[in-house]
């Protein structure tokens, strides 16, 4: 059964396979994602990447959202499954 779960963003994050990222935002000063997951599926390490406006992210990444941090805009990507 699918559930919405919250995960704190780290460079390498273990999340269930097939997770669909719904939202990316700061909560109490820490960056999180909210994802629709099937907690019964096996977990997989996914890598998160960040780049600023005007920078070019690596290939084979999936965009998950952008956040404003003070005067900077950061764009977040996750490795493809």
DAHU-V856748 format. One record per pair of residues at least 24 apart in sequence whose C-alpha atoms are under 8 Angstrom apart, sorted by the first residue. I is the first residue (numbers start at 1). J is the second residue. Records with the same first field share a line. If there is no record, write none. Layout:
# DAHU-V856748
I: J  J
This chain:
# DAHU-V856748
1: 38  39  40
2: 36  37  38  39
3: 36  37  38  39
4: 34  35  36  37
5: 34  35  36  37
6: 32  33  34  35
7: 32  33  34  35
8: 32  33
9: 33  48
10: 48
11: 47  48  49
12: 45  46  47  48
13: 45  46  47  48
14: 43  44  45  46
15: 43  44  45  46
16: 40  41  42  43  44
17: 41  42  43  44  81
18: 81
21: 64
23: 64  65
24: 64  65  66  67
25: 67
26: 67
46: 78  79  80  81
47: 78  79
48: 76  77  78  79
49: 76  77  78  79
50: 74  75  76  77
51: 75  76
